[in-house]
Amino acid sequence: MSRQLLSMALAPLLGLFILCIGNGFLATLITLRLDAAGESAVVIGWVSSAYFIGLALGALFNDRLLLRIGHIRAYGCFASLVAVTVLLQGLWLDPVGWFVLRLIGGWATVGVYLVIESWLLASGDSRVRGRLLAMYMIALYAAGVLGQLLLGATEVMSDAAPFMVVGMLASLSVLPMAMIPRVSPLIEHAEPLSPLRLITLTPTGVMGCFGSGLVVAAVYSLLPLYLQRSGLGVAQIGQMMAVVVLGAMLLQYPIGRWSDKHDRQLVLIIIGACTAGLSLALLLVPGNPWLVAGLLFLLGGGVFSLYPVAVSHAADRAPAGALVRMSQGLLLINAVGSMVSPPLITPVMAVVGDGGLFWSMGAVGLGLVGFFVWRRSVRPAPLPMAPFVATQTQTLVGAELAVTDEQRQGAVEHEHLEDLSEAVPDVAVAEPVVGPPPADEAHIVYYDDDAAGPDAPREQPQAGVGDAWPAREEGAAITR
């Protein structure tokens, strides 16, 4: 990776890292505050669900705003909105108001991810996207671990102080984006495959991504509630949540590489069984903090690996021209699972007690095992055709980052082994999600300078930046 390309990608990744430090412990903080205020688990579940509803809505519609105002302006708008919603939550505690604010915050947060992911996607060609994705993943997970540990440091402050910290971090994240060279890429509107087509193409991938949304949202939203009601302090809860994220970061890639050498359906069965087994173990083990931390570390590695392995399995079944749209559709399926998870699990916790969280997660794990075993008996999985790619993409556009040349080549080879023409009949060739606009399409021209009139000259890219951005057709808009 060239030094110039690294410098172009470093600023957005730094902005993402700063924002995600605060975002990393915000969900935990909100759950703990609502519980301390005496709200029921059902209310906490609905407030937590609002964030994931916002994520899903933003994933569908935020790219239209980005097309109109450009990357740097869009990032400033989204990050500022995140800061405002968090600071408002620090002013007063009301479940209905927090539901609305969390929904808006989720919509704005996925807008930040959209800007970063589309920026990285257009920063270089396919030869360096794997390294860019690795940097993206490191920024996300490292910020998540640090954010959870920061939760304990804010415990000694006033009640509003943690929200002020998150708001300040969201505001500070704008600085790296505002200081980069004033050239940004253009994107195209993303069109994911419909759920019906996805179910036809890869039932196992759809169920795996949906189940992943169920368990991951439960971990982020409801595990802090369980830990607090178990008698742990705020600092200890932050440490336990950091252990979960650390397990996800360290175990995801080894599990994925293991799936490259074995039947991915078998790997998914084992992940589902481990999720059920670890959930049961957490219910039965004594309150030894080291033992609980070890089990949570393994649980984090398992549940966070479910989504990328399911996507990799789906990629083994998809035609080359459908890989990107398939990944986008699976991402929405995952978001739907995250949306419904807290409202489904919290009533169980209200009936059977706080342990209902792990009973529910265990039931999801067993349900996935049963479904995967059935699918394996009906139709054995194809051999892995491309290397596993560890991913945690948050937007439809960013799903393109996870589709590597090796996956495309593997899909082409698979098409020679199995007739996939009926799976996605409207997809013939791979179509880029981002890049320069086609010559026969009109695109909106926009500027960063409010004072510039319609006749103001366009600023051309700086010398030496040409190798970092895709070439544009003559007359195409250059955003700043």
N, C-alpha and C positions, 0 to 999 in steps of 0.2 A: 504494500500500500504506500503510495507516494506521500511525501510530507505535505504537499498541497492538499491532497484529498483528505488526509487526516485533519488538517487545520479546518477544512470546510465542515467535517463531520463532528469535530470536537465541541464546537459551540452549542449546537442543538442537543448533543448528548449531555453536556454540562448543565444546560437548562433543565433537561428532563431529570437528571440526577438530583438537582436542588429541589425541584417541585415534589419529586417522589419521596424525598426524605420525610416531608410533612404528611404527604398523602399516605405514607406507609403506616403511620400509627393513628391516622384520623378515624378510620373505621373502628379500631379498638377503643379509642377514646370515647367515641359516641356511644358505643355499646355500654361501656362502664358508667358513663354519666347518666344514661337513661335508667340503668339498673339501680344506681345509687339514689335516683330520684323516686324510686318505687314503681316504675312502670313495669307492666307485665312483659313476659317473654314474647307474647303475640305482638304487642305494640312495638317492641324492639325489632322484631322480625320484619314488620312492615316498613319501619323507617330504614332499616338496612336494605330492604328490597328496592327502595326508591333510587338508591345510587345505581343499581344495576339496570333499572328501567331507563335511567338517564343515559347510561353507557350504550344500551341498545339503540335508543332513539338517535343519539349523536352519531353512532356508527353508520346509520342509514342516511342522515341528512346533512351532517356538518361539512361534507366535501363541497356542497353547493355554495356555502358561505366562503369557503377557502378559495374557490374559483373566482369569486367576485372581488375579494379584497386582498388576496395574496398571503403568503406564508407569514411574514413578519408581523403584519397588522393582525392577522388572525390569531397568532400566538399571543400577542399582547392582549387581545380581547378575551380569549379563553382563560389565560392565566389570571387576569384581573378579576374575571367573574368567579373563578375558584376562590381567590382571596376574599372577595366580598361575601360569598355564601358562608365561608368558614368563620369570618369575623362576626357575621350576624348571628351565627349559632352561639358564639361566645357571649352575646349580649343578653339572651334570654333562652330559657329552656321550655319548649312547647312541642309535643310530638307532632302535631299537625304542621306547624311551621317548619320543623326540622325535616319532615317528609318532603315538603316542597323544596326546601333548600338543598337537600341531598339529591333530589331529582335534577335540579338545575346544576348542582356541582358535578354530578356524573356526566351530564351532557357536555359541560365545559371541559372536564378532564379528558374525555375521549377526543375532544377537539385538539387538545394539546398533543395527544398521542398521534392524531392524524397528521398534524404539522410535522412532527419529528420523523415519523415513519416515511411519509412521502418525500421529505427532504433527503433522508438517507437513501431511499430507493433511487432517487434521481442523481445522487452524488457520484455514482460510479456505475460501471457496467456490471454484468453478471459475474465477472471473475472476482470481484471484491465484495460482493454482497454478503457472502458467508462471513467474512471478517467484520463487516459492518453490523450484521445481525448479532454476532458474538459480543461486540462492544455494547450494543443496545441491551442485550440480556444482562451483561455485567452491571450496567448502570441501573437497570430495574431492580435486580436482586440485591445488589449492594445497598442501594437506597432503602429497600424494604427492611433489610436487617438493621441498618443504622437507625431508621425511623422507629422501629419497635424498641430499640434500646434507649432512644431519646425520650420515650414515654415516661420512663422512671425518673429522668432528670427533671421533668416538668412537674412532678408530683408535689414538690415542696413550694411551688409557686401558687399564685391565686387561681381561682376557678377559671377565669377567662384567659389566663396566661398561655395554656397549651394551644388554644385556638388562635391567639395572637402570633405564636411561633409559626404555626402552619400558614397563616395568612402572610406573614413576612417572607417565608420561604417561597411561597407562590409568587409574590411580587418580585423577589430577587431573581427568580428564574428567568425573568424577561431580559435581564441585562446581557447575558451571553448572546441571545438572539438579536438584540438591538445593536450589538457591536460587530457583527460579522459583515463581510462584504455584501453590498446591497444588490445581490442577484439571487433569485430563488426560482425553483423549477415550476413548471406547469403540470397539472394533473388532469386526468380524465375521470369522469363519473364512473364509479364502480357498480357493476351489476352482478350480484351473486346468483348462483343457481338456486332455484326454488326448492323448498323442503321436499316436495314430491319427487323431483328429479334426484335429489340427494338420497332419499330413501331407496329409490330404484337403483342408484349407482352403488351405494355403500351403506346398507343398514347398520353394519357394525360400527362404521365411523360415526354415523349420526347418533347412535345410542351411546357410544363412548364419549363423544363431545358433550352430549346432554348430561350424562352422569357426572362428567368432570365439572360442569357448571354447578350441579347440585352440591357436590362435596366441597369444592373450593370456596364457594360462597358461604357455606356453613362454617368452614374453618375461619375465614376472615371475620364473619359477622357474629357468630354465636359461640365460638370457642372462648373468646375473652369473657363472655357472660358465664360460661361454665366454670372457668378458672376463678373468677371473682367470687362466685357463690361457693366455691370449694375452700375459700378462706385465704387465697393468695392476695398479696398486696399489689398495688399498681406496678411497681418496679419489677416484681417477680412475674407478673402477667406479661409485661413487655419482653422480659427475657425469654419466657416460654414461646411467645409468638415469634421472636427472633430465631429461636431454634427451629421452628417449623419452616420458616422461610429459608434458613440455612440448609435444611435438609432438602428442600426443593431445588436449591441452587447446586448442591453437590451431587445429588443422586440422579437428577434428571438425565444427564448425558450418559452415565454408565448404563442406566436402564435402557435408554434409547439405542445405544450401540449394541447392547445385548439383543434387542429386538431385530437388529440388522442380520443376525446370524441364526435366528429361529423364526418359527411361525408367529407373526405378530398377534394373531388371534389367541394363541397360547399365552403370549406375554400379557395381553389384556386380561385374560382369565386369571392369571397369577396376581396381577395388580388388584383386580376386584376382590380376590380371596384375601390378599394381604390387608386391604382396606377394612374388610369385615373382621378379620382376625385381630388387627391392631385396635379397632374400635372396641371390640369385646375385652381385650386386654386392659385398655384404659379404664374400663368399668370395674374390673376385678382386682387390679393391682393396688397395693397399699399406697398411702400418700407419700412415698419416697420421692422427693423432687428429682433426684438423678435418674431414677427409673422412669418417671413420667416424662422427663426431658428426652430420654433415649427413645421412648415409644413415639413421642411427638415428632422427633427428628425423622424416624422411619415413615411415619404417617405422612409428613410433608413431602418426602421424596416420592411416595407412592401416588398420592392424589394429584400432585402437580405434574406427574409424568403421564397421567392418563390421557390428557388432551393431546400432547404432541405425538404419542404413540398411536392414538386413534387417527389423527390426521395423516400420519405416515402410512398406516394401513389403508386409508382411503386413497392416498396417492398411488398405492400399488394397484388400485383398481381403476383409476381414472384415465381417460384418454389425455394425450398431451395437451390438446387444446382446451381442456376443461379444468386443468390443475388450479389455476388462479381463482376462477369463479367458484370451484368446489371449496377451496380453502376459505373463501369469503363466506360462503353459505354455512360451512361448519362453524365458523366463528359466531355467526348469528344464532345457530342452534345452541352453542355454548352459553351465549348471553341469555337466551331464554331460560336455560337451566339455572343460571345464577339469579334471574329475576324471581323465579317461583320457589327457590330453595328456602329462604327464611320464612315466608308465610306458610309453607308446608311443614317445616320441622318444628317451629315454635309451638303450635298447638299440641304436638306430641310431648314437648318438654313441659307444657302446662298440665298435661294429664298424668304422665308417669314420673315427672320430676326432671331435674337438670340432666340426669343421665340419658334422657330421651334424645339428646344430641347424638350420642354415640350409638344408641339403638337405631336411630334413623340412618346414620352413616353406614352402620353395619348392614342394614336392610338394603340400602342402595348398592353396597358392594356385592351382596348376595344376588340381588336382582341382575346386576351386570354380569356376574358369573353365569347365571342361568341363561341369560340371553346370548352371551358369547358362545357358550357350549352348544346351544341349539343352532346358532348360525354356523358353527364349525361342523356340525353334523349334516346340516343341509347343504352347505357349500364351503368346502375347505378354502382357506385363505390362499391367495397367490404367494409365490415366493417373493421376499423383499426385493424390489427392483432398484432401489436407490438408497443411499445412506440416510440414516435418521438425522433430522434437523431439530435441535432443541429450540423451542419457540414459545413465546408468550405474547403473540401479536394482539393488539387491542383494537385495530380498525380494519375495515375492509381493504383499504388501500395498502396498509402495511402487510396484509397477508401475502402480497407479492414478494416480500423479502424472504419468506420461508420457502419459496418455490425455487429450487436450485436447478442448474443445468443438468446435474446428475439425475434429479427427479424427472425432468423432461425427457432425458434420454431413456430412463427406465420405463417411462410411460410409453414411449415409442416402441421399445422392445416388447413390452407387454401386449401392445396392439397386434403384433405379429403372432402372438400365442393365443389370443382370444379375441373374438369379434365383439367390439364395443360400440359399433355404429348405432345400435338401438338405445344405448344407455343415455347418451346426450346427443340426440340427432341434430340439434341446432348448432353444435360446436364442431367446426371443421379444422381450424388452425388456432394456435395460441395467439391471443390478442393482448397487447400490453395494456396494463392499467394506467401507467403513468408514462410521461414522455412528451415529446413535441407534438403539437396538434397536426392531424392530417391536413394536407394542402386544400382539400375540398370542404373543410369545416371552418365555420367562423367561431372565434373565441372572443370573450370579453377582454377589452384592454383596460387595465387599471394601473394606478400610480400610487406611490406613497406620499407624494408631495401634494398636499391639499391646495397649495397656491398655484400649482401648475394648471394652466388652462388646457382646453382641448387641442390647442395648436402647439403645445409645448413639445420640444424635441424629446425623443426617447433616449434614455441613457443606455449605452451599450455595455456589455460585460467588460470587466477589467481584463487587461492583457494577462494571458497565462491561465485564465480560468476555463478556457475552452475544453480542456481535457477532463474537467470535473463535472461539467453539465452536458446533457444531450444537445446535439446541434438542433437549431430551430429553423423552421422554414422562413423564408424572407417575408417580413411583414408580421410575423407572429409576435405576441406580446412578451416583453421582457419585464418581469416584476422585480421590484426592489425591496 
